[in-house]
Amino acid sequence: PLPAAAQKEGTSITVSALGRLTYARNPEAFARLAQKLAAKYPSVEFLWIGTGELEDPLRSLISKSGLKKRFAVTGHIDRKEVLDRLARTDIFVHFSRWEGSPTVILEAMFFGKPVVASRIPGNEDLVIDGSTGFLAADEAELESATSRLIESESLRRSLGENGRRRLNEEFSLQKSVAA
């Protein structure tokens, strides 16, 4: 479950990641981001939605860093619960090492969430830097972009709305199959 503070509507901001906990998804970078942001923002909660071979190492990192009360890992949950958790997040982070077609970004855009993603092929095809979210070349840029979103509800709302609009205009089924 989400940390208790994140369960109460409006009491905190939740920064989430979604995907299999594998080397490619770079969960240790998300854990380092959580450590840095937790020190600056006492009301921010962190959530990794998913499971995988790096789940135990991630849980260990969370425990060692003192973030156990502010950082949850869902483990395996059904698809409905995955989407429910994503719908309740405030900022979506996808700082993967490589990507093919990052469906999770499209899902976040569907729910109107601002996205902070690694500046790599795949992510660059979906996120328009400064319009639907931010692209980060390294962990310093990841922290800076996520901090901007934490500090500005209007920026979160604007980028999220732009992402949803882009999803509907550019990535609809009709567009995808049109010749």
C-alpha positions, -999 to +999 in steps of 0.1 A: +000+000+000+009+036-003+026+052+027-001+065+051+005+102+043-001+095+006-034+079+012-050+111+025-061+133-004-041+164-008-017+159+021+014+150+000+028+147-035+035+112-048+063+106-072+059+072-089+077+049-113+061+019-130+077-012-145+095-044-139+123-040-114+151-048-137+185-033-146+170-016-177+144+003-156+172+018-134+154+015-100+186+025-081+185+059-098+149+063-086+160+054-051+188+080-052+163+106-065+140+097-036+168+102-011+177+136-025+141+148-027+130+135+007+157+156+023+143+188+005+106+180+006+091+165+038+056+159+022+068+140-008+061+102-010+076+077-034+061+047-050+075+020-074+046+001-090+058-033-100+080-063-092+110-080-106+144-094-098+156-061-083+127-058-059+146-071-028+177-050-035+154-019-039+136-026-007+170-030+010+182+004-004+150+020+009+154+005+043+191+015+045+184+051+034+158+056+061+129+061+036+108+031+046+079+053+058+080+074+026+088+049-001+066+019-010+071-008-036+039-025-046+053-059-056+030-079-079-005-064-081-032-069-107-037-046-137-066-027-122-046-019-091-016-008-112-038+017-131-055+029-099-021+036-084-009+054-115-041+075-116-034+086-080+002+097-086+012+133-090+045+130-110+056+101-131+093+092-134+106+069-161+144+071-159+152+039-177+186+031-192+171+020-226+137+017-242+119+003-271+083+016-269+077+029-233+040+021-230+041+032-193+047+068-205+015+066-226-004+053-196+008+082-175-002+106-202-036+090-204-041+099-167-028+135-173+004+130-153+035+151-160+064+128-170+101+131-162+120+106-184+155+098-193+167+114-226+169+083-247+153+070-279+118+058-271+112+083-244+122+111-267+095+099-291+068+105-265+078+132-241+081+168-255+106+184-232+090+214-214+056+207-230+043+173-218+071+167-193+108+168-190+137+148-205+167+144-183+202+134-195+215+126-161+205+123-124+211+160-117+186+169-144+162+143-132+163+158-097+160+194-110+130+186-133+112+166-106+118+194-081+103+219-105+072+198-107+070+193-069+072+230-064+045+240-090+010+225-090+002+246-121+032+233-140+022+197-130-014+203-143-003+221-175+022+194-185-002+167-176-030+182-197-006+187-226+005+151-224-031+139-224-040+161-254-009+149-273-018+112-265-053+118-279-041+136-310-010+117-319-013+082-305-049+072-310-057+038-325-070+055-356-037+074-360-017+043-354-034+022-381-039+050-406-020+046-439 
